Amino acid sequence: MSTLPPSSFSSLAPLPTASFWPLLRALFKRPARPAALPLSASYRLDQIDAGHVRRYNDAFGFPPDSIPLTYLYLLAQRAQLATMLDCSIPFRIPGLIHVANDLALHRPVRPDASLVLVTTLSLPEPGANGAVECVLSTQAIDGEQTVFTCTSRYLIKRGRRSTSARPSPSAVPVGAVAGQWVVALDAGRRYAALSGDWNPIHLWGWSARLMGMRRPIIHGMHTVAMACALHQRSAGVMVTGVSCRFRSPVLLGSAVTLSTDDDSGRFAVISGQRIAVDGIIDVIQCSAPGQALH
Protein backbone atom coordinates (compact mmCIF):
# COMPACT_ATOMS: atom_id res chain seq x y z
CA MET A 1 0.00 0.00 0.00
CA SER A 2 1.47 3.34 -1.02
CA THR A 3 1.69 6.22 1.43
CA LEU A 4 1.58 9.94 0.91
CA PRO A 5 5.05 11.53 0.89
CA PRO A 6 5.63 14.26 3.46
CA SER A 7 4.15 17.55 2.26
CA SER A 8 2.40 20.64 3.51
CA PHE A 9 -0.74 19.34 5.19
CA SER A 10 -2.30 22.79 5.32
CA SER A 11 -2.08 23.17 1.54
CA LEU A 12 -4.66 20.44 1.00
CA ALA A 13 -8.33 21.29 0.69
CA PRO A 14 -10.32 20.44 3.83
CA LEU A 15 -12.59 17.41 3.69
CA PRO A 16 -16.12 18.75 3.00
CA THR A 17 -18.59 18.43 5.83
CA ALA A 18 -21.47 15.96 5.78
CA SER A 19 -24.29 18.16 4.54
CA PHE A 20 -26.93 18.61 1.87
CA TRP A 21 -24.88 21.07 -0.21
CA PRO A 22 -22.49 18.64 -1.97
CA LEU A 23 -25.51 16.71 -3.26
CA LEU A 24 -27.00 19.93 -4.60
CA ARG A 25 -23.74 20.51 -6.48
CA ALA A 26 -23.95 16.95 -7.81
CA LEU A 27 -27.37 17.64 -9.33
CA PHE A 28 -25.91 20.39 -11.53
CA LYS A 29 -22.52 18.87 -12.38
CA ARG A 30 -22.31 17.88 -16.05
CA PRO A 31 -20.23 15.00 -17.42
CA ALA A 32 -16.89 16.01 -18.91
CA ARG A 33 -14.04 14.03 -20.39
CA PRO A 34 -11.15 13.87 -17.89
CA ALA A 35 -7.60 14.56 -19.00
CA ALA A 36 -6.59 11.06 -17.92
CA LEU A 37 -7.82 8.09 -15.93
CA PRO A 38 -7.43 7.04 -13.22
CA LEU A 39 -7.66 10.41 -11.49
CA SER A 40 -7.11 11.26 -7.84
CA ALA A 41 -7.71 13.96 -5.25
CA SER A 42 -6.57 14.50 -1.65
CA TYR A 43 -8.28 16.18 1.29
CA ARG A 44 -7.28 16.86 4.88
CA LEU A 45 -9.26 16.12 8.02
CA ASP A 46 -7.88 18.01 10.99
CA GLN A 47 -9.65 15.89 13.59
CA ILE A 48 -12.48 13.38 13.83
CA ASP A 49 -15.60 14.94 15.34
CA ALA A 50 -16.06 13.03 18.62
CA GLY A 51 -19.63 14.30 19.03
CA HIS A 52 -20.55 13.06 15.56
CA VAL A 53 -19.07 9.65 16.35
CA ARG A 54 -21.14 9.40 19.54
CA ARG A 55 -24.34 10.27 17.68
CA TYR A 56 -23.49 7.56 15.16
CA ASN A 57 -22.84 5.04 17.94
CA ASP A 58 -26.13 5.92 19.62
CA ALA A 59 -27.97 5.37 16.34
CA PHE A 60 -26.59 1.87 15.78
CA GLY A 61 -25.80 0.58 19.26
CA PHE A 62 -22.01 0.66 19.05
CA PRO A 63 -20.09 1.25 22.31
CA PRO A 64 -20.13 4.97 23.10
CA ASP A 65 -16.34 5.23 23.42
CA SER A 66 -15.54 3.55 20.09
CA ILE A 67 -14.90 4.55 16.50
CA PRO A 68 -16.64 1.77 14.55
CA LEU A 69 -15.29 0.59 11.23
CA THR A 70 -18.49 1.57 9.46
CA TYR A 71 -18.22 5.13 10.79
CA LEU A 72 -15.00 5.46 8.80
CA TYR A 73 -17.04 4.85 5.66
CA LEU A 74 -18.71 8.23 6.25
CA LEU A 75 -15.29 9.91 6.00
CA ALA A 76 -14.41 7.98 2.84
CA GLN A 77 -17.83 8.74 1.34
CA ARG A 78 -17.24 12.47 1.80
CA ALA A 79 -13.84 12.19 0.14
CA GLN A 80 -15.24 10.15 -2.73
CA LEU A 81 -18.10 12.56 -3.42
CA ALA A 82 -15.71 15.52 -3.22
CA THR A 83 -13.40 13.83 -5.74
CA MET A 84 -16.26 13.36 -8.20
CA LEU A 85 -17.35 16.98 -7.71
CA ASP A 86 -13.88 18.52 -7.99
CA CYS A 87 -12.60 16.48 -10.95
CA SER A 88 -13.80 16.05 -14.52
CA ILE A 89 -15.73 12.78 -14.74
CA PRO A 90 -17.49 11.28 -17.79
CA PHE A 91 -20.78 10.46 -16.04
CA ARG A 92 -23.50 12.06 -13.93
CA ILE A 93 -23.43 11.54 -10.17
CA PRO A 94 -27.23 11.34 -9.67
CA GLY A 95 -28.40 7.85 -10.59
CA LEU A 96 -25.24 6.03 -9.50
CA ILE A 97 -26.09 2.74 -7.78
CA HIS A 98 -23.88 1.53 -4.94
CA VAL A 99 -23.26 -2.15 -5.75
CA ALA A 100 -20.31 -3.18 -3.57
CA ASN A 101 -18.01 -1.95 -0.82
CA ASP A 102 -14.73 -3.06 0.77
CA LEU A 103 -13.75 -1.41 4.06
CA ALA A 104 -10.68 -2.35 6.11
CA LEU A 105 -9.03 -1.05 9.27
CA HIS A 106 -5.22 -1.24 9.09
CA ARG A 107 -4.33 0.24 12.48
CA PRO A 108 -6.15 1.87 15.42
CA VAL A 109 -7.70 5.24 14.70
CA ARG A 110 -6.41 8.18 16.76
CA PRO A 111 -9.39 10.55 16.96
CA ASP A 112 -7.17 13.58 17.60
CA ALA A 113 -4.89 12.80 14.66
CA SER A 114 -4.93 14.67 11.37
CA LEU A 115 -5.73 12.46 8.38
CA VAL A 116 -5.10 12.81 4.67
CA LEU A 117 -7.72 11.06 2.54
CA VAL A 118 -6.51 10.18 -0.95
CA THR A 119 -9.14 8.97 -3.40
CA THR A 120 -8.51 7.38 -6.80
CA LEU A 121 -11.31 7.04 -9.35
CA SER A 122 -11.05 4.47 -12.12
CA LEU A 123 -13.35 3.06 -14.81
CA PRO A 124 -12.87 -0.68 -15.41
CA GLU A 125 -13.64 -2.10 -18.82
CA PRO A 126 -17.39 -2.64 -19.36
CA GLY A 127 -18.71 -6.05 -18.40
CA ALA A 128 -19.56 -8.70 -20.96
CA ASN A 129 -23.19 -7.57 -20.82
CA GLY A 130 -22.25 -3.91 -21.35
CA ALA A 131 -22.59 -2.83 -17.71
CA VAL A 132 -20.38 0.13 -16.79
CA GLU A 133 -19.07 0.71 -13.26
CA CYS A 134 -16.77 3.20 -11.57
CA VAL A 135 -14.45 2.35 -8.69
CA LEU A 136 -13.56 4.86 -5.97
CA SER A 137 -10.70 3.79 -3.70
CA THR A 138 -9.87 5.89 -0.63
CA GLN A 139 -6.78 5.59 1.55
CA ALA A 140 -6.73 7.42 4.91
CA ILE A 141 -3.22 8.27 6.06
CA ASP A 142 -2.02 9.33 9.51
CA GLY A 143 1.45 10.75 8.89
CA GLU A 144 2.86 8.09 6.57
CA GLN A 145 0.83 5.15 7.88
CA THR A 146 -2.38 3.86 6.33
CA VAL A 147 -5.17 3.84 8.91
CA PHE A 148 -8.06 2.53 6.81
CA THR A 149 -9.03 1.91 3.21
CA CYS A 150 -12.40 1.99 1.51
CA THR A 151 -13.27 0.91 -2.04
CA SER A 152 -16.76 1.64 -3.36
CA ARG A 153 -18.15 0.32 -6.63
CA TYR A 154 -20.98 2.15 -8.36
CA LEU A 155 -23.05 1.09 -11.34
CA ILE A 156 -23.15 3.82 -14.01
CA LYS A 157 -24.98 1.95 -16.75
CA ARG A 158 -26.96 -1.27 -16.49
CA GLY A 159 -26.01 -4.15 -18.75
CA ARG A 160 -28.21 -6.12 -21.08
CA ARG A 161 -30.55 -8.60 -19.44
CA SER A 162 -29.49 -12.19 -19.78
CA THR A 163 -31.88 -14.62 -21.44
CA SER A 164 -30.38 -17.56 -19.56
CA ALA A 165 -31.99 -18.96 -16.43
CA ARG A 166 -31.28 -16.96 -13.31
CA PRO A 167 -30.56 -18.40 -9.87
CA SER A 168 -33.41 -18.20 -7.39
CA PRO A 169 -33.54 -14.89 -5.51
CA SER A 170 -34.78 -16.68 -2.39
CA ALA A 171 -32.63 -16.05 0.66
CA VAL A 172 -30.41 -18.86 1.94
CA PRO A 173 -28.95 -18.17 5.42
CA VAL A 174 -25.17 -18.61 5.52
CA GLY A 175 -25.14 -19.88 9.12
CA ALA A 176 -26.80 -19.16 12.43
CA VAL A 177 -29.30 -16.34 12.85
CA ALA A 178 -27.48 -13.61 14.80
CA GLY A 179 -30.47 -11.33 15.25
CA GLN A 180 -33.19 -9.26 13.69
CA TRP A 181 -34.36 -5.65 13.49
CA VAL A 182 -37.07 -3.55 11.87
CA VAL A 183 -36.05 -0.57 9.71
CA ALA A 184 -37.93 2.44 11.07
CA LEU A 185 -40.01 4.48 8.64
CA ASP A 186 -37.88 7.55 9.34
CA ALA A 187 -34.54 5.69 9.32
CA GLY A 188 -33.60 7.04 5.89
CA ARG A 189 -33.97 10.65 7.02
CA ARG A 190 -32.14 10.05 10.29
CA TYR A 191 -29.24 8.33 8.51
CA ALA A 192 -29.16 11.10 5.90
CA ALA A 193 -28.70 13.62 8.71
CA LEU A 194 -25.79 11.55 10.06
CA SER A 195 -24.11 10.73 6.76
CA GLY A 196 -24.96 13.69 4.55
CA ASP A 197 -26.40 11.32 1.93
CA TRP A 198 -29.76 12.96 1.15
CA ASN A 199 -30.59 10.88 -1.90
CA PRO A 200 -34.39 11.28 -2.33
CA ILE A 201 -34.91 7.52 -2.71
CA HIS A 202 -34.21 7.13 1.03
CA LEU A 203 -36.39 9.88 2.49
CA TRP A 204 -40.15 9.87 1.84
CA GLY A 205 -42.60 8.01 -0.34
CA TRP A 206 -43.20 11.02 -2.58
CA SER A 207 -39.48 11.76 -3.02
CA ALA A 208 -38.74 8.12 -3.86
CA ARG A 209 -41.51 8.11 -6.47
CA LEU A 210 -40.03 11.25 -8.06
CA MET A 211 -36.86 9.18 -8.61
CA GLY A 212 -38.75 6.23 -10.09
CA MET A 213 -38.96 4.11 -6.93
CA ARG A 214 -42.30 2.70 -5.78
CA ARG A 215 -41.30 2.97 -2.11
CA PRO A 216 -38.34 4.50 -0.23
CA ILE A 217 -35.42 2.23 0.64
CA ILE A 218 -32.75 2.43 3.33
CA HIS A 219 -29.11 3.26 2.51
CA GLY A 220 -27.01 0.16 1.87
CA MET A 221 -24.34 1.19 4.38
CA HIS A 222 -27.02 1.72 7.04
CA THR A 223 -27.81 -1.99 6.65
CA VAL A 224 -24.11 -2.88 6.86
CA ALA A 225 -23.67 -0.75 9.99
CA MET A 226 -26.66 -2.42 11.66
CA ALA A 227 -25.25 -5.84 10.77
CA CYS A 228 -21.77 -5.01 12.12
CA ALA A 229 -23.13 -3.53 15.36
CA LEU A 230 -25.37 -6.55 15.93
CA HIS A 231 -22.52 -8.97 15.18
CA GLN A 232 -20.18 -7.16 17.56
CA ARG A 233 -22.71 -7.31 20.40
CA SER A 234 -23.72 -10.94 19.85
CA ALA A 235 -20.22 -12.37 19.26
CA GLY A 236 -18.12 -10.15 21.56
CA VAL A 237 -15.81 -9.07 18.74
CA MET A 238 -14.67 -5.92 16.96
CA VAL A 239 -15.25 -5.75 13.21
CA THR A 240 -12.03 -4.75 11.41
CA GLY A 241 -13.05 -5.41 7.83
CA VAL A 242 -16.12 -5.95 5.70
CA SER A 243 -16.40 -6.83 2.02
CA CYS A 244 -19.94 -6.85 0.71
CA ARG A 245 -22.26 -6.66 -2.26
CA PHE A 246 -25.68 -5.03 -2.27
CA ARG A 247 -28.07 -7.56 -3.82
CA SER A 248 -31.56 -6.12 -3.36
CA PRO A 249 -33.06 -3.04 -1.67
CA VAL A 250 -34.45 -2.95 1.86
CA LEU A 251 -37.72 -1.03 2.14
CA LEU A 252 -38.30 1.37 5.02
CA GLY A 253 -40.48 -0.40 7.57
CA SER A 254 -39.12 -3.86 6.65
CA ALA A 255 -38.11 -6.64 9.03
CA VAL A 256 -34.49 -7.70 8.53
CA THR A 257 -32.55 -10.80 9.63
CA LEU A 258 -28.78 -11.23 9.97
CA SER A 259 -27.20 -14.66 9.57
CA THR A 260 -23.50 -15.30 10.12
CA ASP A 261 -20.99 -18.13 9.90
CA ASP A 262 -18.19 -17.65 12.44
CA ASP A 263 -15.92 -20.20 10.75
CA SER A 264 -15.87 -18.57 7.31
CA GLY A 265 -16.72 -14.99 8.27
CA ARG A 266 -19.57 -14.99 5.75
CA PHE A 267 -22.74 -13.05 6.49
CA ALA A 268 -26.05 -12.34 4.82
CA VAL A 269 -28.71 -9.76 5.55
CA ILE A 270 -32.15 -11.00 4.52
CA SER A 271 -35.28 -8.94 3.93
CA GLY A 272 -38.51 -10.06 2.31
CA GLN A 273 -37.14 -13.56 1.62
CA ARG A 274 -34.32 -12.05 -0.46
CA ILE A 275 -30.65 -11.51 0.28
CA ALA A 276 -30.20 -7.76 0.58
CA VAL A 277 -26.48 -7.72 1.43
CA ASP A 278 -23.90 -10.48 1.70
CA GLY A 279 -20.16 -10.79 2.04
CA ILE A 280 -17.31 -11.40 4.48
CA ILE A 281 -16.71 -9.84 7.91
CA ASP A 282 -13.23 -9.81 9.51
CA VAL A 283 -13.12 -9.55 13.30
CA ILE A 284 -10.80 -9.65 16.29
CA GLN A 285 -11.75 -10.81 19.78
CA CYS A 286 -11.84 -8.05 22.33
CA SER A 287 -12.64 -7.58 25.98
CA ALA A 288 -13.54 -3.90 25.49
CA PRO A 289 -14.81 -3.48 21.92
CA GLY A 290 -13.83 -0.48 19.90
CA GLN A 291 -11.11 2.15 19.93
CA ALA A 292 -11.19 4.72 22.70
CA LEU A 293 -12.05 8.27 21.77
CA HIS A 294 -9.96 9.68 24.63
C-alpha positions as CSV (number, residue, x, y, z in Angstrom):
1,M,0.0,0.0,0.0
2,S,1.5,3.3,-1.0
3,T,1.7,6.2,1.4
4,L,1.6,9.9,0.9
5,P,5.0,11.5,0.9
6,P,5.6,14.3,3.5
7,S,4.1,17.5,2.3
8,S,2.4,20.6,3.5
9,F,-0.7,19.3,5.2
10,S,-2.3,22.8,5.3
11,S,-2.1,23.2,1.5
12,L,-4.7,20.4,1.0
13,A,-8.3,21.3,0.7
14,P,-10.3,20.4,3.8
15,L,-12.6,17.4,3.7
16,P,-16.1,18.7,3.0
17,T,-18.6,18.4,5.8
18,A,-21.5,16.0,5.8
19,S,-24.3,18.2,4.5
20,F,-26.9,18.6,1.9
21,W,-24.9,21.1,-0.2
22,P,-22.5,18.6,-2.0
23,L,-25.5,16.7,-3.3
24,L,-27.0,19.9,-4.6
25,R,-23.7,20.5,-6.5
26,A,-23.9,17.0,-7.8
27,L,-27.4,17.6,-9.3
28,F,-25.9,20.4,-11.5
29,K,-22.5,18.9,-12.4
30,R,-22.3,17.9,-16.1
31,P,-20.2,15.0,-17.4
32,A,-16.9,16.0,-18.9
33,R,-14.0,14.0,-20.4
34,P,-11.1,13.9,-17.9
35,A,-7.6,14.6,-19.0
36,A,-6.6,11.1,-17.9
37,L,-7.8,8.1,-15.9
38,P,-7.4,7.0,-13.2
39,L,-7.7,10.4,-11.5
40,S,-7.1,11.3,-7.8
41,A,-7.7,14.0,-5.2
42,S,-6.6,14.5,-1.6
43,Y,-8.3,16.2,1.3
44,R,-7.3,16.9,4.9
45,L,-9.3,16.1,8.0
46,D,-7.9,18.0,11.0
47,Q,-9.7,15.9,13.6
48,I,-12.5,13.4,13.8
49,D,-15.6,14.9,15.3
50,A,-16.1,13.0,18.6
51,G,-19.6,14.3,19.0
52,H,-20.6,13.1,15.6
53,V,-19.1,9.7,16.4
54,R,-21.1,9.4,19.5
55,R,-24.3,10.3,17.7
56,Y,-23.5,7.6,15.2
57,N,-22.8,5.0,17.9
58,D,-26.1,5.9,19.6
59,A,-28.0,5.4,16.3
60,F,-26.6,1.9,15.8
61,G,-25.8,0.6,19.3
62,F,-22.0,0.7,19.0
63,P,-20.1,1.2,22.3
64,P,-20.1,5.0,23.1
65,D,-16.3,5.2,23.4
66,S,-15.5,3.5,20.1
67,I,-14.9,4.5,16.5
68,P,-16.6,1.8,14.5
69,L,-15.3,0.6,11.2
70,T,-18.5,1.6,9.5
71,Y,-18.2,5.1,10.8
72,L,-15.0,5.5,8.8
73,Y,-17.0,4.9,5.7
74,L,-18.7,8.2,6.2
75,L,-15.3,9.9,6.0
76,A,-14.4,8.0,2.8
77,Q,-17.8,8.7,1.3
78,R,-17.2,12.5,1.8
79,A,-13.8,12.2,0.1
80,Q,-15.2,10.1,-2.7
81,L,-18.1,12.6,-3.4
82,A,-15.7,15.5,-3.2
83,T,-13.4,13.8,-5.7
84,M,-16.3,13.4,-8.2
85,L,-17.3,17.0,-7.7
86,D,-13.9,18.5,-8.0
87,C,-12.6,16.5,-10.9
88,S,-13.8,16.0,-14.5
89,I,-15.7,12.8,-14.7
90,P,-17.5,11.3,-17.8
91,F,-20.8,10.5,-16.0
92,R,-23.5,12.1,-13.9
93,I,-23.4,11.5,-10.2
94,P,-27.2,11.3,-9.7
95,G,-28.4,7.9,-10.6
96,L,-25.2,6.0,-9.5
97,I,-26.1,2.7,-7.8
98,H,-23.9,1.5,-4.9
99,V,-23.3,-2.1,-5.7
100,A,-20.3,-3.2,-3.6
101,N,-18.0,-2.0,-0.8
102,D,-14.7,-3.1,0.8
103,L,-13.7,-1.4,4.1
104,A,-10.7,-2.4,6.1
105,L,-9.0,-1.0,9.3
106,H,-5.2,-1.2,9.1
107,R,-4.3,0.2,12.5
108,P,-6.1,1.9,15.4
109,V,-7.7,5.2,14.7
110,R,-6.4,8.2,16.8
111,P,-9.4,10.5,17.0
112,D,-7.2,13.6,17.6
113,A,-4.9,12.8,14.7
114,S,-4.9,14.7,11.4
115,L,-5.7,12.5,8.4
116,V,-5.1,12.8,4.7
117,L,-7.7,11.1,2.5
118,V,-6.5,10.2,-1.0
119,T,-9.1,9.0,-3.4
120,T,-8.5,7.4,-6.8
121,L,-11.3,7.0,-9.4
122,S,-11.0,4.5,-12.1
123,L,-13.3,3.1,-14.8
124,P,-12.9,-0.7,-15.4
125,E,-13.6,-2.1,-18.8
126,P,-17.4,-2.6,-19.4
127,G,-18.7,-6.1,-18.4
128,A,-19.6,-8.7,-21.0
129,N,-23.2,-7.6,-20.8
130,G,-22.3,-3.9,-21.3
131,A,-22.6,-2.8,-17.7
132,V,-20.4,0.1,-16.8
133,E,-19.1,0.7,-13.3
134,C,-16.8,3.2,-11.6
135,V,-14.5,2.3,-8.7
136,L,-13.6,4.9,-6.0
137,S,-10.7,3.8,-3.7
138,T,-9.9,5.9,-0.6
139,Q,-6.8,5.6,1.5
140,A,-6.7,7.4,4.9
141,I,-3.2,8.3,6.1
142,D,-2.0,9.3,9.5
143,G,1.5,10.7,8.9
144,E,2.9,8.1,6.6
145,Q,0.8,5.1,7.9
146,T,-2.4,3.9,6.3
147,V,-5.2,3.8,8.9
148,F,-8.1,2.5,6.8
149,T,-9.0,1.9,3.2
150,C,-12.4,2.0,1.5
151,T,-13.3,0.9,-2.0
152,S,-16.8,1.6,-3.4
153,R,-18.1,0.3,-6.6
154,Y,-21.0,2.2,-8.4
155,L,-23.0,1.1,-11.3
156,I,-23.1,3.8,-14.0
157,K,-25.0,2.0,-16.7
158,R,-27.0,-1.3,-16.5
159,G,-26.0,-4.2,-18.7
160,R,-28.2,-6.1,-21.1
161,R,-30.6,-8.6,-19.4
162,S,-29.5,-12.2,-19.8
163,T,-31.9,-14.6,-21.4
164,S,-30.4,-17.6,-19.6
165,A,-32.0,-19.0,-16.4
166,R,-31.3,-17.0,-13.3
167,P,-30.6,-18.4,-9.9
168,S,-33.4,-18.2,-7.4
169,P,-33.5,-14.9,-5.5
170,S,-34.8,-16.7,-2.4
171,A,-32.6,-16.1,0.7
172,V,-30.4,-18.9,1.9
173,P,-28.9,-18.2,5.4
174,V,-25.2,-18.6,5.5
175,G,-25.1,-19.9,9.1
176,A,-26.8,-19.2,12.4
177,V,-29.3,-16.3,12.8
178,A,-27.5,-13.6,14.8
179,G,-30.5,-11.3,15.3
180,Q,-33.2,-9.3,13.7
181,W,-34.4,-5.7,13.5
182,V,-37.1,-3.5,11.9
183,V,-36.1,-0.6,9.7
184,A,-37.9,2.4,11.1
185,L,-40.0,4.5,8.6
186,D,-37.9,7.6,9.3
187,A,-34.5,5.7,9.3
188,G,-33.6,7.0,5.9
189,R,-34.0,10.6,7.0
190,R,-32.1,10.1,10.3
191,Y,-29.2,8.3,8.5
192,A,-29.2,11.1,5.9
193,A,-28.7,13.6,8.7
194,L,-25.8,11.5,10.1
195,S,-24.1,10.7,6.8
196,G,-25.0,13.7,4.6
197,D,-26.4,11.3,1.9
198,W,-29.8,13.0,1.1
199,N,-30.6,10.9,-1.9
200,P,-34.4,11.3,-2.3
201,I,-34.9,7.5,-2.7
202,H,-34.2,7.1,1.0
203,L,-36.4,9.9,2.5
204,W,-40.1,9.9,1.8
205,G,-42.6,8.0,-0.3
206,W,-43.2,11.0,-2.6
207,S,-39.5,11.8,-3.0
208,A,-38.7,8.1,-3.9
209,R,-41.5,8.1,-6.5
210,L,-40.0,11.2,-8.1
211,M,-36.9,9.2,-8.6
212,G,-38.8,6.2,-10.1
213,M,-39.0,4.1,-6.9
214,R,-42.3,2.7,-5.8
215,R,-41.3,3.0,-2.1
216,P,-38.3,4.5,-0.2
217,I,-35.4,2.2,0.6
218,I,-32.7,2.4,3.3
219,H,-29.1,3.3,2.5
220,G,-27.0,0.2,1.9
221,M,-24.3,1.2,4.4
222,H,-27.0,1.7,7.0
223,T,-27.8,-2.0,6.7
224,V,-24.1,-2.9,6.9
225,A,-23.7,-0.7,10.0
226,M,-26.7,-2.4,11.7
227,A,-25.2,-5.8,10.8
228,C,-21.8,-5.0,12.1
229,A,-23.1,-3.5,15.4
230,L,-25.4,-6.6,15.9
231,H,-22.5,-9.0,15.2
232,Q,-20.2,-7.2,17.6
233,R,-22.7,-7.3,20.4
234,S,-23.7,-10.9,19.9
235,A,-20.2,-12.4,19.3
236,G,-18.1,-10.1,21.6
237,V,-15.8,-9.1,18.7
238,M,-14.7,-5.9,17.0
239,V,-15.2,-5.8,13.2
240,T,-12.0,-4.8,11.4
241,G,-13.0,-5.4,7.8
242,V,-16.1,-6.0,5.7
243,S,-16.4,-6.8,2.0
244,C,-19.9,-6.9,0.7
245,R,-22.3,-6.7,-2.3
246,F,-25.7,-5.0,-2.3
247,R,-28.1,-7.6,-3.8
248,S,-31.6,-6.1,-3.4
249,P,-33.1,-3.0,-1.7
250,V,-34.4,-3.0,1.9
251,L,-37.7,-1.0,2.1
252,L,-38.3,1.4,5.0
253,G,-40.5,-0.4,7.6
254,S,-39.1,-3.9,6.7
255,A,-38.1,-6.6,9.0
256,V,-34.5,-7.7,8.5
257,T,-32.6,-10.8,9.6
258,L,-28.8,-11.2,10.0
259,S,-27.2,-14.7,9.6
260,T,-23.5,-15.3,10.1
261,D,-21.0,-18.1,9.9
262,D,-18.2,-17.6,12.4
263,D,-15.9,-20.2,10.8
264,S,-15.9,-18.6,7.3
265,G,-16.7,-15.0,8.3
266,R,-19.6,-15.0,5.7
267,F,-22.7,-13.1,6.5
268,A,-26.1,-12.3,4.8
269,V,-28.7,-9.8,5.5
270,I,-32.1,-11.0,4.5
271,S,-35.3,-8.9,3.9
272,G,-38.5,-10.1,2.3
273,Q,-37.1,-13.6,1.6
274,R,-34.3,-12.1,-0.5
275,I,-30.7,-11.5,0.3
276,A,-30.2,-7.8,0.6
277,V,-26.5,-7.7,1.4
278,D,-23.9,-10.5,1.7
279,G,-20.2,-10.8,2.0
280,I,-17.3,-11.4,4.5
281,I,-16.7,-9.8,7.9
282,D,-13.2,-9.8,9.5
283,V,-13.1,-9.6,13.3
284,I,-10.8,-9.7,16.3
285,Q,-11.8,-10.8,19.8
286,C,-11.8,-8.0,22.3
287,S,-12.6,-7.6,26.0
288,A,-13.5,-3.9,25.5
289,P,-14.8,-3.5,21.9
290,G,-13.8,-0.5,19.9
291,Q,-11.1,2.2,19.9
292,A,-11.2,4.7,22.7
293,L,-12.1,8.3,21.8
294,H,-10.0,9.7,24.6
